Amino acid sequence: MSSLCVQFPLPYNPDQFYGSKFVCWNEFLSSSLVSQCELKALCLKYNLVTTASYISFVKIYGKKLRMPLHPDHSYPNQGEKFIGFKRLLNKSVRCLSCASFWAKNSGIKTRSEWRELGRSVIPTSIHLNLSSYGSVKFSKFIKGDYYDSNCCTCKGLSYWQGE
Protein backbone atom coordinates (compact mmCIF):
# COMPACT_ATOMS: atom_id res chain seq x y z
CA MET A 1 0.00 0.00 0.00
CA SER A 2 1.32 3.37 -0.87
CA SER A 3 0.73 6.46 1.16
CA LEU A 4 -1.44 9.10 -0.35
CA CYS A 5 0.12 12.54 -0.52
CA VAL A 6 -2.05 15.41 -1.67
CA GLN A 7 -0.51 18.70 -2.58
CA PHE A 8 -2.64 21.78 -2.37
CA PRO A 9 -2.02 24.68 -4.73
CA LEU A 10 -2.17 27.13 -1.81
CA PRO A 11 0.98 28.34 -0.11
CA TYR A 12 1.36 28.04 3.65
CA ASN A 13 1.92 31.80 4.02
CA PRO A 14 0.14 33.53 1.10
CA ASP A 15 0.77 37.05 2.39
CA GLN A 16 4.53 36.43 2.20
CA PHE A 17 4.40 34.19 -0.87
CA TYR A 18 2.45 36.69 -3.01
CA GLY A 19 4.10 39.80 -1.55
CA SER A 20 2.63 43.07 -2.84
CA LYS A 21 0.09 41.15 -4.96
CA PHE A 22 -1.57 39.92 -1.74
CA VAL A 23 -4.46 42.32 -1.11
CA CYS A 24 -6.00 41.10 2.15
CA TRP A 25 -7.14 37.95 3.93
CA ASN A 26 -10.84 38.64 3.24
CA GLU A 27 -10.25 38.75 -0.49
CA PHE A 28 -7.89 35.78 -0.39
CA LEU A 29 -10.42 33.68 1.50
CA SER A 30 -13.30 35.04 -0.59
CA SER A 31 -15.09 36.37 2.46
CA SER A 32 -18.72 37.07 1.87
CA LEU A 33 -18.79 40.05 4.27
CA VAL A 34 -18.11 43.69 3.53
CA SER A 35 -15.08 45.21 5.22
CA GLN A 36 -15.62 47.05 8.50
CA CYS A 37 -14.94 50.32 6.69
CA GLU A 38 -17.67 49.53 4.14
CA LEU A 39 -19.97 48.39 6.95
CA LYS A 40 -19.51 51.71 8.73
CA ALA A 41 -20.35 53.56 5.50
CA LEU A 42 -23.53 51.46 5.12
CA CYS A 43 -24.56 52.26 8.70
CA LEU A 44 -24.13 55.95 7.97
CA LYS A 45 -25.96 55.72 4.63
CA TYR A 46 -28.97 53.95 6.18
CA ASN A 47 -28.90 56.01 9.40
CA LEU A 48 -28.33 53.01 11.68
CA VAL A 49 -27.57 54.65 15.02
CA THR A 50 -28.55 51.97 17.54
CA THR A 51 -27.67 48.30 17.87
CA ALA A 52 -31.39 47.47 17.67
CA SER A 53 -31.85 49.41 14.41
CA TYR A 54 -28.70 47.74 13.02
CA ILE A 55 -29.94 44.22 13.83
CA SER A 56 -33.44 44.91 12.46
CA PHE A 57 -31.98 46.29 9.24
CA VAL A 58 -29.51 43.43 8.80
CA LYS A 59 -32.21 40.81 9.33
CA ILE A 60 -33.97 42.23 6.26
CA TYR A 61 -31.15 43.47 4.00
CA GLY A 62 -28.00 41.91 5.46
CA LYS A 63 -27.62 39.05 3.03
CA LYS A 64 -28.03 41.27 -0.02
CA LEU A 65 -25.61 43.89 1.32
CA ARG A 66 -23.22 41.28 2.83
CA MET A 67 -23.59 42.75 6.34
CA PRO A 68 -22.98 40.43 9.33
CA LEU A 69 -25.76 40.11 11.90
CA HIS A 70 -23.20 39.94 14.70
CA PRO A 71 -20.11 41.87 13.56
CA ASP A 72 -18.68 41.62 17.08
CA HIS A 73 -18.31 37.86 16.44
CA SER A 74 -17.97 37.70 12.64
CA TYR A 75 -14.87 39.87 12.20
CA PRO A 76 -12.85 38.33 15.06
CA ASN A 77 -13.66 34.90 13.59
CA GLN A 78 -12.00 36.14 10.38
CA GLY A 79 -8.92 37.28 12.26
CA GLU A 80 -9.84 40.97 12.47
CA LYS A 81 -10.36 43.05 15.57
CA PHE A 82 -13.90 44.45 15.65
CA ILE A 83 -13.97 48.27 15.78
CA GLY A 84 -16.91 48.25 18.22
CA PHE A 85 -20.55 49.24 17.88
CA LYS A 86 -19.91 52.80 19.07
CA ARG A 87 -17.54 53.51 16.15
CA LEU A 88 -19.50 51.36 13.73
CA LEU A 89 -22.81 53.10 14.36
CA ASN A 90 -21.30 56.58 14.15
CA LYS A 91 -22.35 57.44 17.67
CA SER A 92 -20.92 60.82 18.36
CA VAL A 93 -20.73 63.10 21.33
CA ARG A 94 -22.80 66.25 21.30
CA CYS A 95 -20.96 69.54 21.47
CA LEU A 96 -21.42 71.81 24.47
CA SER A 97 -23.85 74.02 22.56
CA CYS A 98 -26.19 71.16 21.58
CA ALA A 99 -25.88 69.47 24.99
CA SER A 100 -26.84 72.72 26.72
CA PHE A 101 -29.81 73.09 24.36
CA TRP A 102 -30.97 69.55 25.27
CA ALA A 103 -30.46 70.23 28.99
CA LYS A 104 -32.58 73.40 28.84
CA ASN A 105 -35.50 71.42 27.37
CA SER A 106 -35.04 68.35 29.59
CA GLY A 107 -36.84 69.66 32.66
CA ILE A 108 -33.85 68.85 34.88
CA LYS A 109 -33.26 71.71 37.31
CA THR A 110 -30.56 70.65 39.78
CA ARG A 111 -27.18 68.94 39.78
CA SER A 112 -28.48 66.20 42.12
CA GLU A 113 -31.38 65.56 39.73
CA TRP A 114 -28.84 65.37 36.87
CA ARG A 115 -26.85 62.73 38.78
CA GLU A 116 -29.96 60.80 39.92
CA LEU A 117 -31.54 60.53 36.49
CA GLY A 118 -28.27 59.79 34.72
CA ARG A 119 -28.50 57.56 31.66
CA SER A 120 -32.16 56.75 32.29
CA VAL A 121 -32.97 60.17 30.79
CA ILE A 122 -29.77 61.79 29.52
CA PRO A 123 -28.73 60.64 26.01
CA THR A 124 -25.47 58.72 25.70
CA SER A 125 -24.19 61.39 23.35
CA ILE A 126 -24.08 63.92 26.21
CA HIS A 127 -21.32 63.69 28.78
CA LEU A 128 -22.64 63.05 32.28
CA ASN A 129 -19.46 64.57 33.67
CA LEU A 130 -19.67 68.12 32.37
CA SER A 131 -15.95 68.72 32.98
CA SER A 132 -15.44 66.71 29.78
CA TYR A 133 -16.64 69.85 27.98
CA GLY A 134 -14.05 72.00 29.77
CA SER A 135 -14.78 74.66 32.34
CA VAL A 136 -18.59 74.57 32.45
CA LYS A 137 -20.86 76.05 35.10
CA PHE A 138 -23.77 73.72 35.75
CA SER A 139 -26.25 76.56 36.36
CA LYS A 140 -25.47 78.09 32.95
CA PHE A 141 -25.45 74.67 31.25
CA ILE A 142 -28.87 73.60 32.55
CA LYS A 143 -30.44 76.93 31.51
CA GLY A 144 -29.15 76.49 27.96
CA ASP A 145 -26.83 79.49 28.24
CA TYR A 146 -24.09 77.67 26.31
CA TYR A 147 -26.40 77.13 23.33
CA ASP A 148 -25.57 79.04 20.17
CA SER A 149 -26.87 77.69 16.87
CA ASN A 150 -23.79 79.11 15.13
CA CYS A 151 -21.33 77.37 17.45
CA CYS A 152 -22.25 73.72 16.89
CA THR A 153 -19.15 71.55 16.58
CA CYS A 154 -20.88 68.16 16.32
CA LYS A 155 -21.52 68.58 12.59
CA GLY A 156 -24.99 70.01 13.04
CA LEU A 157 -26.54 66.66 13.83
CA SER A 158 -30.17 67.58 14.25
CA TYR A 159 -31.60 64.20 15.16
CA TRP A 160 -31.79 62.92 18.71
CA GLN A 161 -33.45 59.56 18.02
CA GLY A 162 -31.79 56.52 19.47
CA GLU A 163 -29.59 58.53 21.81
N, C-alpha and C positions, 0 to 999 in steps of 0.2 A: 504494500500500500504506500502510495506516495502522499506526502503532505501537500495540502492545498495552500498556495500562497497567492493572495489577491493583492494586486497593487492598485491603489486608488490614484486617480489623476490629480488629486489635490495635495498641495504641499503642506507640511506640518506647520509652517509659520508663513502663511500667505502675505502678511503685511511686510515681512522682510524679503520674502522670495520675489514679490512683484514690485517692491520699492515704491517709486513715485506713481506707478500705475495703479496701486492699491488705493481705492477711494475711501472706503470705510467698511466696518464689519457688517452693518445693516445691508449695504448693497451686495457685499460678498455673499452673505447668507440669504439673500433675497428676502429680507424681512418684509412682511406685509404691512408694517406700521409706518406712519409718517414719522419724521424726526421730531424731537421735542421742540425744536425751533418752529417747524411747520405746525405742530400741534398748538403752540402758543399763538401763532398767527390765526389759526382757525378759531380759537377761543375768543380772540379779539374781534374777528370778523362777525361771529355769530353772537356776540355780547354774552358770553358765558362767564358770569362773575361769581357764581357759587358752585360748590361741589355738587349740590343737588341739581342745578340747572345743567351742569356738565354731564352728569350721569343720565339724566332724562334725554338730553340731546343725543348722546352717544348710543343709547338704546335704539333710537330711531334711525340715525344717519351714520353711526359709527363704522359700519361695515363698508358702506359706499365711500366714505371719506378716509378710511383706514385709520380710525382713531381708536385707541385702546379704551376699554371700559374702566380698567384699573391701571392707569399709567404708573402708579406708585409700585406696582408689582411687575408690570410688563417690561418696562425699561431696565430695571435691575436684572431681570431674567435674561436680558440680551447683553448684559455686561456693561450697561450704562448706569450712571448715577442719576436718579430722578431729580429734576430741578425743584420739585415741591409744588403743591397746589397753589400756594400764595403767589409764586412767580408765574406759574402756568396760567392762572385765571386773571392775571393782570390786576390783582388787588393792590390798590395804591393807598397811600396815606393822604388824607385831606390836609391842605395847607391851613395855616392859622386862620386866614380870612374865612374860608369855607367852614372850618370847624366852629368858629365863633358864631357864624350865621346859624349853624345847626343848633348850637347851644342856646342861643337867644330864643329859638322857636320850640325848644324841647320841654319847657315848663319847669326845668330844674332851676332851683333858686339858690341853694347853698352848697358849699364844698362837701359837707357831710352827706347830703343827698346825692351828690355826684359820685362819691365813693360807694355809698350803699347800693345805688342802682347799677353801677358798673356796666358790664357787658350785657346785662339783661335789657338795657335800653340804649346805651351808647353804641353807635356803630363801630365795628372793628377798624374802620379806616380813620378813626379819631383817636389820638393818643389819650389814654386815661391819665397818664402822668404828664401834665401840661408843661413841665420843664423841658420835655422833648422838643417843644416849639421855641425854646429860648427863655428869655426873661418875660414871663407872662403873668399879669395880675388876674387872679381868678375873678374878681368882681367885674373887671372890664370884659373879660372873656365871656362870662355867662350873660352879660347884657348885650353881647354882639358888637361891642365897641371896636373889635379888631377887624370887623367885616368891612371890606372895600371891594366892590365888584371889579375894580381895575387892578387889584393886587393879587389875584388868584395865581398861585404857582403850581396847582395840581392839574394843569392842562385844561382848566375850565370844565371839568367833569360835572355835568349837571344832574346826573342820575344818582339816586341814593338807594335804589332797590338792591336788595341782597346784601346790604352792609350792616 
